[in-house]
Amino acid sequence: MKDLLRETKEKYFEIVENRKTGGKFRQILVCGGTACLFNDAEDIFQTFKDLCKDMKNVSVLSPGCFGLCEEGPFAIIYPEGTAYGHLTVDKVKRIMKEQIIEGKIPLDICYNVQNGKLVEMKEMPFFKKQRRIVLQNCGLIDPLKIEEYVAKDGYFALEKCLKTLSPQQIIDIVKESGLRGRGGGGFPTGKKWEMTAKSISDEKYVCCNADEGDPGAFMDRSILESDPQSVIEAMIIAGFAIGSHKGYIYVRAEYAHAIEVLKKALVQARKFGVLGENILGSGFNFDIDLSFGAGLFVCGEETALMRSIEGKRGEPRPRPPYPAEKGLFDKPTLLNNVETYSNVPQIILKGSEWFSNIGTETSKGTKVFSLTGKIKNTGLVEVPMGMTIKEMIFDIGGGILDDKKFKAVQMGGPSGGCLPASKQEVKIDYDNLVKNGSMMGSGGMIVMDENACMVDIAKFFMEFMVSESCGKCVPCRIGTKRILETLEKITKGKAEENDLEKLKELCFQVKQNSLCGLGQTAPNPVLSTIENFGEEYVAHIRDKKCPAGVCVDLKTYEIDKEKCVGCGLCAKNCPTQAISGEIKKPFVIDQEKCIKCGLCAKSCHFGAVKKN
Ligand SMILES: Cc1cc2nc3c(=O)[nH]c(=O)nc-3n(C[C@H](O)[C@H](O)[C@H](O)COP(=O)(O)O)c2cc1C
């Protein structure tokens, strides 16, 4: 049999390598991630294409996501290595005229300029401290061309497994690498593979969890959109290692672009001979189907996910038995997250030691995060485990929007915890985050500034949990509702002092008695905000004040007697006639009638209306 992998690599290697430098060709790479597409990246791509159509040696391509969502639509042009953000059709025309035709780089609109000089993208703060393993091909290869994945050593790990390693040797490599599940729990991946391999059954399944239900998280979606073959390759390797011939990728239906890419990637993998029957001539058969989730958070939980694939209502069930013994269709099933799988081909190729040398004692490798919230550089980042929260937020994230003060960061999604600014030196790894009152989760990082009310934040996450609770178990169905009601009482100024103790007790009960991880972790944002921002709860309950001025019912407007000139404009604008007074004398607000709309403060020319 001819050596398809090596021949393909040889043919496409230069094309992909040139993409980083330009080589003989001019490369115009337009980010194709969902965030950029949402901001009309397709128009930008088409404009570049139209304007380049008569030019020789120019390639316009959409190579997945670069990660810098904040700047979208975003493009990089080689060989100069210029990057441009917030692209519009007019900007594209200017870039084409000045950089491409006249050879003069328009530095004033160029992203990677420091002190008036063009710098390499890898030297820009957003990229400098990143280490890309999982995202190595994102923004580089065409996700719709399997040949380009092969040019970056794609499917060589599968070949190594099929031709030179036994299933147990593969499992040992994954175990020794120290890889832990990236879907939230951090369970050792190799151990899970071994448990599933040891289960005896005529049929087993390999599942990929691409449900990604955490608000603000988009790591898995971006990996699937930009490098789908890495996940497919890992699932085939997993199938060979545990003795399975069938895989499912469970992806939420709202990930329309990721689904389109995955469908095409699966067709290509079958045509290329790495998926289906007799893979790479080895005699091993494995195929993958897609299964679409309706977008329920609980369907990311492993037992609920499997029921959903089976076509049943997505509800969790008690464990044991664990999926490794009894999973999909009651058969032993291996379930891993998208990012977990995406690490595997490189671990097989480069060795467990290479991987375990990256990261910390208990958390090996890198972690992909989606940085969102009040941060300058919203985006997708990959860093070695052990990086501090401060480095993530200030060095990579560029600091807080409008240079406000950093107040807190919510890590681990709605099941995680809010860490205060005083914990910004905490190093990111599974155990360290738990020790400090949060968790890694799947990698969502929501940054908050000084204007955030932490009680309101806890209420936001609890609202999410109440609507996402599947209702199967009482502690979660009723308990989360009661927690939310208490938080509403607090933010309305109707709580009493003993409500805080009652709230904590309720949280512990829900944590302890819920059936699945949803209820067991739902109270975390409440408990972590009580722990780290207890004084804000006290201010709401005892003083009936919201220190951040967010909770509408606790806001008060007052007129400063010294500043008020008695013009009466505030009274004229007040929709409830809550303001009264005599012209040229200080006016007063009747707190009973005031509806806290703030029109008085907005209309006053003398800054006399204070918001408390
Ligand atoms: C409520 C809930 C939602 C979850 N959502 C996801 C999810 O969206 N993606 C994911 O990979 N894991 C999710 N998990 C964790 C999975 O149950 C499972 O542990 C994980 O997919 C295993 O893969 P890993 O070992 O590679 O992390 C969720 C767990 C719970 C309790």
The ligand as a Tripos MOL2 file, in Angstrom:
@<TRIPOS>MOLECULE
LIG
   31    33     1     0     0
SMALL
NO_CHARGES

@<TRIPOS>ATOM
      1 C1        -24.3140   19.9040   34.8910 C.3       1 LIG1
      2 C2        -23.0710   19.4450   34.2160 C.ar      1 LIG1
      3 C3        -22.7510   19.9300   32.9630 C.ar      1 LIG1
      4 C4        -21.6050   19.4930   32.3120 C.ar      1 LIG1
      5 N1        -21.3130   20.0160   31.0850 N.ar      1 LIG1
      6 C5        -20.2060   19.5750   30.4360 C.ar      1 LIG1
      7 C6        -19.9030   20.0690   29.1370 C.ar      1 LIG1
      8 O1        -20.6080   20.9140   28.5900 O.2       1 LIG1
      9 N2        -18.7870   19.5870   28.5240 N.ar      1 LIG1
     10 C7        -17.9660   18.6530   29.1130 C.ar      1 LIG1
     11 O2        -16.9980   18.2210   28.4970 O.2       1 LIG1
     12 N3        -18.2340   18.1920   30.3430 N.ar      1 LIG1
     13 C8        -19.3280   18.6070   31.0050 C.ar      1 LIG1
     14 N4        -19.6090   18.1010   32.2320 N.ar      1 LIG1
     15 C9        -18.7280   17.0460   32.7810 C.3       1 LIG1
     16 C10       -19.1200   15.6720   32.2010 C.3       1 LIG1
     17 O3        -20.1360   15.1150   33.0060 O.3       1 LIG1
     18 C11       -17.9400   14.7130   32.1380 C.3       1 LIG1
     19 O4        -17.3550   14.6210   33.3960 O.3       1 LIG1
     20 C12       -16.8760   15.1040   31.1310 C.3       1 LIG1
     21 O5        -17.4180   15.3450   29.8690 O.3       1 LIG1
     22 C13       -15.8480   14.0090   31.0460 C.3       1 LIG1
     23 O6        -14.8340   14.3350   30.1470 O.3       1 LIG1
     24 P1        -13.3530   14.6400   30.6450 P.3       1 LIG1
     25 O7        -12.9620   13.5510   31.5750 O.co2     1 LIG1
     26 O8        -12.5460   14.6480   29.4030 O.co2     1 LIG1
     27 O9        -13.3960   15.9740   31.3310 O.co2     1 LIG1
     28 C14       -20.7580   18.5330   32.9320 C.ar      1 LIG1
     29 C15       -21.0790   18.0540   34.2050 C.ar      1 LIG1
     30 C16       -22.2190   18.5000   34.8360 C.ar      1 LIG1
     31 C17       -22.5190   17.9730   36.1860 C.3       1 LIG1
@<TRIPOS>BOND
     1     1     2 1
     2     2     3 ar
     3     2    30 ar
     4     3     4 ar
     5     4     5 ar
     6     4    28 ar
     7     5     6 ar
     8     6     7 ar
     9     6    13 1
    10     7     8 2
    11     7     9 ar
    12     9    10 ar
    13    10    11 2
    14    10    12 ar
    15    12    13 ar
    16    13    14 ar
    17    14    15 1
    18    14    28 ar
    19    15    16 1
    20    16    17 1
    21    16    18 1
    22    18    19 1
    23    18    20 1
    24    20    21 1
    25    20    22 1
    26    22    23 1
    27    23    24 1
    28    24    25 2
    29    24    26 1
    30    24    27 1
    31    28    29 ar
    32    29    30 ar
    33    30    31 1
@<TRIPOS>SUBSTRUCTURE
     1 LIG1         1 GROUP 0 **** ****
